[in-house]
Amino acid sequence: MENANSTPPRNVIFDFGGVLLRWQPEAIVDAFYSDADLRASLSRNVFRHPDWIEMDRGSLAEDAAAHRFAARMNRPVEEMQTLLQLVKESLVPLPETIELVHQLAGRGVPLYGLSNMPGSTFAYLRGRYDHWKVFRGIVISGEIKLIKPDPAIFEYICREHRLEPAETLFIDDHSPNIEAAEKLGFHTILFRDAGRCARALQTFLDS
């Protein structure tokens, strides 16, 4: 989905999970348990449970979440702590998008990040990878207690970094986040793959 406003975009905001970083919870579930019932329980009681959103929002600490997951799953807390560590390790960079980000930075395009994830997860990622330095600003939901698609988190990044929605392009792989940004006047790209994203970006930036 691409939204063209009358003012050409000057800034680009990237989502992280599913755009810059591989995010495949189904693969994590399949690798973690061989038993089909346990896999179904893990999906239901962890990844698709509202507590996961509260972790991303920063209103539920990782350790407390591990205890809640363990109680619902009737599994050891240590097992859920291992799971959460594996989730962090699974968030590996997607080379094609990382290359695109560096190309944009090389052109002098102001880049920003806006991602739903716990603060502890981003602290791990910040220490593990160094491509974050190309971003002029990064907003993480778990650090500010706001989460996409709440309009307040888009208003926060604009206020914090003096961005005008009509001059800003937002890239995300989740339709509700794109729709929320469009309502606030952002240009948008619904991310599917780096190639299509690069072509849409070129159209926007050359307009």
CYANA upper distance limits for C-alpha pairs under 8 A (distance plus 0.5 A):
  1 MET  CA    188 THR  CA      7.58
  1 MET  CA    189 ILE  CA      6.09
  1 MET  CA    190 LEU  CA      5.51
  2 GLU  CA    187 HIS  CA      7.66
  2 GLU  CA    188 THR  CA      5.80
  2 GLU  CA    189 ILE  CA      5.36
  2 GLU  CA    190 LEU  CA      7.29
  2 GLU  CA    200 ALA  CA      8.31
  3 ASN  CA    182 GLU  CA      7.72
  3 ASN  CA    186 PHE  CA      8.32
  3 ASN  CA    187 HIS  CA      5.61
  3 ASN  CA    188 THR  CA      5.82
  3 ASN  CA    189 ILE  CA      7.72
  4 ALA  CA    187 HIS  CA      6.31
  4 ALA  CA    188 THR  CA      8.28
  4 ALA  CA    204 PHE  CA      8.35
  5 ASN  CA    166 ALA  CA      7.14
  5 ASN  CA    185 GLY  CA      8.14
  5 ASN  CA    186 PHE  CA      8.29
  5 ASN  CA    187 HIS  CA      6.85
  6 SER  CA    166 ALA  CA      8.29
  7 THR  CA    166 ALA  CA      6.36
  7 THR  CA    167 GLU  CA      6.56
  8 PRO  CA    166 ALA  CA      7.96
  8 PRO  CA    167 GLU  CA      6.43
  8 PRO  CA    204 PHE  CA      7.28
  8 PRO  CA    205 LEU  CA      7.56
  8 PRO  CA    207 SER  CA      6.79
  9 PRO  CA    166 ALA  CA      7.18
  9 PRO  CA    167 GLU  CA      4.49
  9 PRO  CA    168 THR  CA      5.18
  9 PRO  CA    169 LEU  CA      6.22
  9 PRO  CA    187 HIS  CA      7.51
  9 PRO  CA    204 PHE  CA      7.29
  9 PRO  CA    205 LEU  CA      7.10
 10 ARG  CA    109 VAL  CA      7.46
 10 ARG  CA    110 PRO  CA      7.64
 10 ARG  CA    167 GLU  CA      5.74
 10 ARG  CA    168 THR  CA      6.28
 10 ARG  CA    169 LEU  CA      8.09
 10 ARG  CA    205 LEU  CA      7.87
 11 ASN  CA    109 VAL  CA      6.88
 11 ASN  CA    110 PRO  CA      5.51
 11 ASN  CA    111 LEU  CA      6.61
 11 ASN  CA    112 TYR  CA      8.19
 11 ASN  CA    163 LEU  CA      8.20
 11 ASN  CA    167 GLU  CA      6.88
 11 ASN  CA    168 THR  CA      5.08
 11 ASN  CA    169 LEU  CA      6.58
 12 VAL  CA    109 VAL  CA      7.79
 12 VAL  CA    110 PRO  CA      6.85
 12 VAL  CA    111 LEU  CA      5.55
 12 VAL  CA    112 TYR  CA      6.70
 12 VAL  CA    168 THR  CA      6.19
 12 VAL  CA    169 LEU  CA      5.19
 12 VAL  CA    170 PHE  CA      6.44
 12 VAL  CA    171 ILE  CA      8.09
 13 ILE  CA    111 LEU  CA      6.39
 13 ILE  CA    112 TYR  CA      5.05
 13 ILE  CA    113 GLY  CA      5.80
 13 ILE  CA    114 LEU  CA      7.07
 13 ILE  CA    168 THR  CA      7.77
 13 ILE  CA    169 LEU  CA      6.59
 13 ILE  CA    170 PHE  CA      5.24
 13 ILE  CA    171 ILE  CA      6.63
 14 PHE  CA     19 VAL  CA      7.96
 14 PHE  CA     20 LEU  CA      8.25
 14 PHE  CA    111 LEU  CA      8.05
 14 PHE  CA    112 TYR  CA      6.73
 14 PHE  CA    113 GLY  CA      5.37
 14 PHE  CA    114 LEU  CA      6.63
 14 PHE  CA    115 SER  CA      8.41
 14 PHE  CA    170 PHE  CA      6.70
 14 PHE  CA    171 ILE  CA      5.54
 14 PHE  CA    172 ASP  CA      7.06
 15 ASP  CA     19 VAL  CA      6.60
 15 ASP  CA     20 LEU  CA      7.65
 15 ASP  CA    113 GLY  CA      6.40
 15 ASP  CA    114 LEU  CA      5.66
 15 ASP  CA    115 SER  CA      5.60
 15 ASP  CA    170 PHE  CA      8.39
 15 ASP  CA    171 ILE  CA      6.56
 15 ASP  CA    172 ASP  CA      5.58
 15 ASP  CA    173 ASP  CA      8.14
 16 PHE  CA     20 LEU  CA      5.25
 16 PHE  CA     21 LEU  CA      6.15
 16 PHE  CA    113 GLY  CA      7.57
 16 PHE  CA    114 LEU  CA      7.64
 16 PHE  CA    115 SER  CA      6.04
 16 PHE  CA    172 ASP  CA      8.48
 17 GLY  CA     21 LEU  CA      5.39
 17 GLY  CA     22 ARG  CA      6.70
 17 GLY  CA     23 TRP  CA      5.90
 17 GLY  CA     91 LEU  CA      7.81
 17 GLY  CA    115 SER  CA      7.63
 17 GLY  CA    116 ASN  CA      8.40
 18 GLY  CA     22 ARG  CA      5.75
 18 GLY  CA     23 TRP  CA      5.46
 18 GLY  CA     24 GLN  CA      8.37
 18 GLY  CA    173 ASP  CA      6.82
 19 VAL  CA     94 LEU  CA      7.93
 19 VAL  CA     97 THR  CA      7.41
 19 VAL  CA    172 ASP  CA      7.27
 19 VAL  CA    173 ASP  CA      7.06
 19 VAL  CA    191 PHE  CA      7.26
 19 VAL  CA    193 ASP  CA      8.29
 19 VAL  CA    194 ALA  CA      8.49
 20 LEU  CA     93 PRO  CA      6.28
 20 LEU  CA     94 LEU  CA      5.99
 20 LEU  CA     97 THR  CA      6.13
 20 LEU  CA     98 ILE  CA      6.70
 21 LEU  CA     91 LEU  CA      5.87
 21 LEU  CA     92 VAL  CA      5.79
 21 LEU  CA     93 PRO  CA      4.87
 21 LEU  CA     94 LEU  CA      5.80
 22 ARG  CA     90 SER  CA      7.58
 22 ARG  CA     91 LEU  CA      5.72
 22 ARG  CA     92 VAL  CA      6.00
 22 ARG  CA     93 PRO  CA      6.71
 22 ARG  CA     94 LEU  CA      6.52
 23 TRP  CA     90 SER  CA      7.71
 23 TRP  CA     91 LEU  CA      6.48
 24 GLN  CA     28 ILE  CA      7.14
 25 PRO  CA     29 VAL  CA      6.72
 25 PRO  CA     47 PHE  CA      7.78
 26 GLU  CA     30 ASP  CA      6.69
 26 GLU  CA     43 SER  CA      8.35
 27 ALA  CA     31 ALA  CA      6.60
 28 ILE  CA     32 PHE  CA      6.51
 28 ILE  CA     86 LEU  CA      8.34
 28 ILE  CA     87 VAL  CA      7.72
 28 ILE  CA     90 SER  CA      8.27
 29 VAL  CA     33 TYR  CA      7.03
 29 VAL  CA     39 ARG  CA      6.30
 29 VAL  CA     42 LEU  CA      7.28
 29 VAL  CA     43 SER  CA      7.39
 30 ASP  CA     34 SER  CA      7.33
 30 ASP  CA     39 ARG  CA      7.01
 32 PHE  CA     39 ARG  CA      8.29
 32 PHE  CA     83 LEU  CA      8.08
 33 TYR  CA     38 LEU  CA      6.87
 33 TYR  CA     39 ARG  CA      6.32
 34 SER  CA     38 LEU  CA      8.27
 34 SER  CA     39 ARG  CA      7.84
 35 ASP  CA     39 ARG  CA      6.79
 36 ALA  CA     40 ALA  CA      6.73
 37 ASP  CA     41 SER  CA      6.64
 38 LEU  CA     42 LEU  CA      6.49
 39 ARG  CA     43 SER  CA      6.78
 40 ALA  CA     44 ARG  CA      6.70
 41 SER  CA     45 ASN  CA      6.21
 41 SER  CA     46 VAL  CA      8.40
 41 SER  CA     73 MET  CA      7.21
 42 LEU  CA     46 VAL  CA      5.93
 42 LEU  CA     47 PHE  CA      7.42
 42 LEU  CA     73 MET  CA      7.63
 43 SER  CA     47 PHE  CA      5.60
 43 SER  CA     48 ARG  CA      6.33
 44 ARG  CA     48 ARG  CA      5.71
 44 ARG  CA     49 HIS  CA      6.55
 45 ASN  CA     49 HIS  CA      5.78
 45 ASN  CA     69 PHE  CA      7.04
 45 ASN  CA     72 ARG  CA      6.94
 45 ASN  CA     73 MET  CA      7.24
 46 VAL  CA     51 ASP  CA      7.80
 46 VAL  CA     52 TRP  CA      6.94
 46 VAL  CA     69 PHE  CA      6.52
 47 PHE  CA     52 TRP  CA      6.48
 48 ARG  CA     52 TRP  CA      7.43
 49 HIS  CA     53 ILE  CA      8.10
 50 PRO  CA     54 GLU  CA      7.01
 51 ASP  CA     55 MET  CA      6.71
 51 ASP  CA     60 LEU  CA      7.81
 51 ASP  CA     65 ALA  CA      7.55
 52 TRP  CA     56 ASP  CA      6.94
 52 TRP  CA     65 ALA  CA      8.49
 53 ILE  CA     57 ARG  CA      6.60
 54 GLU  CA     58 GLY  CA      6.62
 54 GLU  CA     59 SER  CA      5.83
 54 GLU  CA     60 LEU  CA      5.88
 55 MET  CA     59 SER  CA      6.60
 55 MET  CA     60 LEU  CA      5.23
 55 MET  CA     61 ALA  CA      6.74
 55 MET  CA     62 GLU  CA      7.21
 55 MET  CA     65 ALA  CA      7.74
 55 MET  CA    117 MET  CA      7.83
 55 MET  CA    118 PRO  CA      6.16
 55 MET  CA    142 GLY  CA      7.49
 56 ASP  CA    116 ASN  CA      6.07
 56 ASP  CA    117 MET  CA      4.82
 56 ASP  CA    118 PRO  CA      5.03
 56 ASP  CA    119 GLY  CA      8.37
 56 ASP  CA    141 SER  CA      6.67
 56 ASP  CA    142 GLY  CA      5.65
 56 ASP  CA    147 ILE  CA      7.70
 57 ARG  CA    116 ASN  CA      7.74
 57 ARG  CA    117 MET  CA      7.73
 57 ARG  CA    118 PRO  CA      7.31
 57 ARG  CA    141 SER  CA      5.90
 57 ARG  CA    142 GLY  CA      5.12
 57 ARG  CA    143 GLU  CA      8.37
 57 ARG  CA    144 ILE  CA      8.30
 57 ARG  CA    145 LYS  CA      5.50
 57 ARG  CA    146 LEU  CA      6.16
 57 ARG  CA    147 ILE  CA      6.00
 58 GLY  CA    118 PRO  CA      6.33
 58 GLY  CA    119 GLY  CA      7.51
 58 GLY  CA    141 SER  CA      7.35
 58 GLY  CA    142 GLY  CA      4.31
 58 GLY  CA    143 GLU  CA      6.83
 58 GLY  CA    144 ILE  CA      7.88
 58 GLY  CA    145 LYS  CA      5.70
 58 GLY  CA    146 LEU  CA      8.38
 59 SER  CA    142 GLY  CA      8.03
 59 SER  CA    145 LYS  CA      7.14
 60 LEU  CA     64 ALA  CA      7.11
 60 LEU  CA     65 ALA  CA      6.84
 61 ALA  CA     65 ALA  CA      6.60
 62 GLU  CA     66 ALA  CA      6.71
 62 GLU  CA     84 LEU  CA      8.49
 62 GLU  CA    118 PRO  CA      8.36
 62 GLU  CA    120 SER  CA      8.11
 63 ASP  CA     67 HIS  CA      7.01
 63 ASP  CA     81 GLN  CA      7.97
 64 ALA  CA     68 ARG  CA      6.87
 65 ALA  CA     69 PHE  CA      6.55
 66 ALA  CA     70 ALA  CA      6.57
 66 ALA  CA     77 VAL  CA      6.55
 66 ALA  CA     80 MET  CA      5.78
 66 ALA  CA     81 GLN  CA      6.26
 66 ALA  CA     84 LEU  CA      8.24
 67 HIS  CA     71 ALA  CA      6.71
 67 HIS  CA     77 VAL  CA      6.10
 67 HIS  CA     80 MET  CA      8.14
 68 ARG  CA     72 ARG  CA      6.80
 69 PHE  CA     73 MET  CA      6.45
 69 PHE  CA     77 VAL  CA      8.30
 69 PHE  CA     80 MET  CA      7.19
 70 ALA  CA     74 ASN  CA      6.02
 70 ALA  CA     75 ARG  CA      5.40
 70 ALA  CA     76 PRO  CA      6.25
 70 ALA  CA     77 VAL  CA      5.63
 70 ALA  CA     79 GLU  CA      8.25
 70 ALA  CA     80 MET  CA      6.65
 71 ALA  CA     75 ARG  CA      7.28
 71 ALA  CA     77 VAL  CA      8.50
 75 ARG  CA     79 GLU  CA      7.41
 75 ARG  CA     80 MET  CA      8.18
 76 PRO  CA     80 MET  CA      7.38
 77 VAL  CA     81 GLN  CA      6.78
 78 GLU  CA     82 THR  CA      6.66
 79 GLU  CA     83 LEU  CA      6.78
 80 MET  CA     84 LEU  CA      6.79
 81 GLN  CA     85 GLN  CA      6.85
 82 THR  CA     86 LEU  CA      6.74
 83 LEU  CA     87 VAL  CA      6.75
 84 LEU  CA     88 LYS  CA      7.03
 85 GLN  CA     89 GLU  CA      6.86
 86 LEU  CA     90 SER  CA      6.50
 87 VAL  CA     91 LEU  CA      7.26
 88 LYS  CA    121 THR  CA      6.46
 88 LYS  CA    124 TYR  CA      7.70
 88 LYS  CA    125 LEU  CA      7.98
 91 LEU  CA    125 LEU  CA      8.50
 93 PRO  CA     98 ILE  CA      7.42
 94 LEU  CA     98 ILE  CA      6.67
 95 PRO  CA     99 GLU  CA      6.55
 96 GLU  CA    100 LEU  CA      6.81
 96 GLU  CA    194 ALA  CA      6.33
 96 GLU  CA    195 GLY  CA      8.37
 97 THR  CA    101 VAL  CA      6.68
 97 THR  CA    194 ALA  CA      5.77
 98 ILE  CA    102 HIS  CA      6.83
 98 ILE  CA    131 HIS  CA      8.16
 99 GLU  CA    103 GLN  CA      6.70
100 LEU  CA    104 LEU  CA      6.78
100 LEU  CA    194 ALA  CA      7.93
100 LEU  CA    198 ALA  CA      7.43
101 VAL  CA    105 ALA  CA      6.68
101 VAL  CA    134 VAL  CA      8.31
102 HIS  CA    106 GLY  CA      6.53
102 HIS  CA    134 VAL  CA      7.61
103 GLN  CA    107 ARG  CA      6.93
104 LEU  CA    108 GLY  CA      7.03
104 LEU  CA    109 VAL  CA      5.95
104 LEU  CA    111 LEU  CA      8.41
105 ALA  CA    109 VAL  CA      5.88
105 ALA  CA    110 PRO  CA      7.44
105 ALA  CA    111 LEU  CA      7.50
105 ALA  CA    134 VAL  CA      6.78
110 PRO  CA    135 PHE  CA      7.88
110 PRO  CA    136 ARG  CA      7.12
111 LEU  CA    134 VAL  CA      7.55
111 LEU  CA    135 PHE  CA      5.41
111 LEU  CA    136 ARG  CA      6.30
111 LEU  CA    137 GLY  CA      7.85
112 TYR  CA    135 PHE  CA      5.57
112 TYR  CA    136 ARG  CA      6.17
112 TYR  CA    137 GLY  CA      5.46
112 TYR  CA    138 ILE  CA      6.11
113 GLY  CA    135 PHE  CA      7.31
113 GLY  CA    137 GLY  CA      6.91
113 GLY  CA    138 ILE  CA      4.90
113 GLY  CA    139 VAL  CA      6.49
113 GLY  CA    140 ILE  CA      8.44
114 LEU  CA    138 ILE  CA      6.51
114 LEU  CA    139 VAL  CA      5.39
114 LEU  CA    140 ILE  CA      6.53
114 LEU  CA    141 SER  CA      8.24
114 LEU  CA    157 ILE  CA      8.28
115 SER  CA    139 VAL  CA      7.06
115 SER  CA    140 ILE  CA      5.67
115 SER  CA    141 SER  CA      6.73
115 SER  CA    148 LYS  CA      8.39
116 ASN  CA    140 ILE  CA      6.54
116 ASN  CA    141 SER  CA      5.39
116 ASN  CA    142 GLY  CA      7.49
116 ASN  CA    147 ILE  CA      6.55
116 ASN  CA    148 LYS  CA      7.12
117 MET  CA    121 THR  CA      7.06
117 MET  CA    122 PHE  CA      7.45
117 MET  CA    140 ILE  CA      6.87
117 MET  CA    141 SER  CA      6.40
117 MET  CA    142 GLY  CA      6.25
118 PRO  CA    122 PHE  CA      7.14
118 PRO  CA    140 ILE  CA      7.97
118 PRO  CA    141 SER  CA      7.34
118 PRO  CA    142 GLY  CA      4.84
118 PRO  CA    143 GLU  CA      7.62
119 GLY  CA    123 ALA  CA      6.63
119 GLY  CA    140 ILE  CA      7.28
119 GLY  CA    141 SER  CA      8.02
119 GLY  CA    142 GLY  CA      5.30
119 GLY  CA    143 GLU  CA      5.71
120 SER  CA    124 TYR  CA      6.87
121 THR  CA    125 LEU  CA      6.85
122 PHE  CA    126 ARG  CA      6.32
122 PHE  CA    140 ILE  CA      8.09
123 ALA  CA    127 GLY  CA      6.83
124 TYR  CA    128 ARG  CA      6.77
125 LEU  CA    129 TYR  CA      6.52
126 ARG  CA    130 ASP  CA      7.39
126 ARG  CA    132 TRP  CA      7.56
137 GLY  CA    161 HIS  CA      7.54
139 VAL  CA    143 GLU  CA      8.20
139 VAL  CA    144 ILE  CA      8.27
139 VAL  CA    157 ILE  CA      7.13
140 ILE  CA    144 ILE  CA      7.27
141 SER  CA    145 LYS  CA      6.22
141 SER  CA    146 LEU  CA      5.65
141 SER  CA    147 ILE  CA      5.54
141 SER  CA    148 LYS  CA      8.16
141 SER  CA    153 ILE  CA      8.21
142 GLY  CA    146 LEU  CA      7.57
142 GLY  CA    147 ILE  CA      8.19
146 LEU  CA    150 ASP  CA      7.69
146 LEU  CA    152 ALA  CA      7.50
146 LEU  CA    153 ILE  CA      6.06
147 ILE  CA    153 ILE  CA      6.57
148 LYS  CA    153 ILE  CA      6.86
148 LYS  CA    154 PHE  CA      8.30
148 LYS  CA    177 ASN  CA      6.46
149 PRO  CA    153 ILE  CA      8.14
149 PRO  CA    176 PRO  CA      6.74
149 PRO  CA    177 ASN  CA      5.14
149 PRO  CA    180 ALA  CA      6.26
149 PRO  CA    181 ALA  CA      8.37
150 ASP  CA    154 PHE  CA      8.00
150 ASP  CA    180 ALA  CA      7.83
151 PRO  CA    155 GLU  CA      6.79
151 PRO  CA    180 ALA  CA      6.90
151 PRO  CA    181 ALA  CA      7.91
151 PRO  CA    184 LEU  CA      8.11
152 ALA  CA    156 TYR  CA      6.49
153 ILE  CA    157 ILE  CA      6.90
154 PHE  CA    158 CYS  CA      6.84
154 PHE  CA    181 ALA  CA      7.61
155 GLU  CA    159 ARG  CA      6.57
156 TYR  CA    160 GLU  CA      6.39
157 ILE  CA    161 HIS  CA      6.42
157 ILE  CA    162 ARG  CA      8.33
157 ILE  CA    163 LEU  CA      7.94
158 CYS  CA    162 ARG  CA      5.73
158 CYS  CA    163 LEU  CA      4.90
158 CYS  CA    164 GLU  CA      6.91
158 CYS  CA    165 PRO  CA      7.87
159 ARG  CA    163 LEU  CA      7.26
163 LEU  CA    167 GLU  CA      7.89
163 LEU  CA    168 THR  CA      7.49
164 GLU  CA    168 THR  CA      6.79
165 PRO  CA    169 LEU  CA      8.13
165 PRO  CA    184 LEU  CA      7.31
165 PRO  CA    185 GLY  CA      5.84
165 PRO  CA    186 PHE  CA      4.93
165 PRO  CA    187 HIS  CA      7.85
166 ALA  CA    185 GLY  CA      6.05
166 ALA  CA    186 PHE  CA      5.83
166 ALA  CA    187 HIS  CA      7.20
167 GLU  CA    186 PHE  CA      7.82
167 GLU  CA    187 HIS  CA      8.17
168 THR  CA    186 PHE  CA      6.28
168 THR  CA    187 HIS  CA      6.60
169 LEU  CA    186 PHE  CA      6.45
169 LEU  CA    187 HIS  CA      5.00
169 LEU  CA    188 THR  CA      5.83
169 LEU  CA    189 ILE  CA      7.97
170 PHE  CA    178 ILE  CA      8.03
170 PHE  CA    181 ALA  CA      7.77
170 PHE  CA    186 PHE  CA      7.05
170 PHE  CA    187 HIS  CA      6.64
170 PHE  CA    188 THR  CA      5.24
170 PHE  CA    189 ILE  CA      6.88
171 ILE  CA    178 ILE  CA      8.04
171 ILE  CA    188 THR  CA      6.31
171 ILE  CA    189 ILE  CA      5.37
171 ILE  CA    190 LEU  CA      6.54
171 ILE  CA    191 PHE  CA      6.71
172 ASP  CA    177 ASN  CA      7.41
172 ASP  CA    178 ILE  CA      6.92
172 ASP  CA    189 ILE  CA      7.23
172 ASP  CA    190 LEU  CA      5.98
172 ASP  CA    191 PHE  CA      5.94
173 ASP  CA    178 ILE  CA      8.45
173 ASP  CA    190 LEU  CA      5.88
173 ASP  CA    191 PHE  CA      5.04
173 ASP  CA    192 ARG  CA      7.04
174 HIS  CA    178 ILE  CA      7.09
174 HIS  CA    190 LEU  CA      7.61
174 HIS  CA    191 PHE  CA      8.42
175 SER  CA    179 GLU  CA      6.62
175 SER  CA    190 LEU  CA      7.29
176 PRO  CA    180 ALA  CA      6.66
177 ASN  CA    181 ALA  CA      6.76
178 ILE  CA    182 GLU  CA      6.67
178 ILE  CA    188 THR  CA      6.90
178 ILE  CA    189 ILE  CA      7.93
178 ILE  CA    190 LEU  CA      7.07
179 GLU  CA    183 LYS  CA      6.85
180 ALA  CA    184 LEU  CA      7.22
181 ALA  CA    185 GLY  CA      7.08
181 ALA  CA    186 PHE  CA      5.98
181 ALA  CA    187 HIS  CA      8.32
181 ALA  CA    188 THR  CA      7.81
182 GLU  CA    186 PHE  CA      5.57
182 GLU  CA    187 HIS  CA      7.06
182 GLU  CA    188 THR  CA      7.21
189 ILE  CA    197 CYS  CA      7.60
189 ILE  CA    200 ALA  CA      7.82
191 PHE  CA    196 ARG  CA      8.33
191 PHE  CA    197 CYS  CA      6.64
192 ARG  CA    196 ARG  CA      7.49
192 ARG  CA    197 CYS  CA      7.68
193 ASP  CA    197 CYS  CA      6.67
194 ALA  CA    198 ALA  CA      6.46
195 GLY  CA    199 ARG  CA      6.93
196 ARG  CA    200 ALA  CA      6.75
197 CYS  CA    201 LEU  CA      6.51
198 ALA  CA    202 GLN  CA      6.63
199 ARG  CA    203 THR  CA      6.96
200 ALA  CA    204 PHE  CA      6.88
201 LEU  CA    205 LEU  CA      6.52
202 GLN  CA    206 ASP  CA      6.38
203 THR  CA    207 SER  CA      6.66
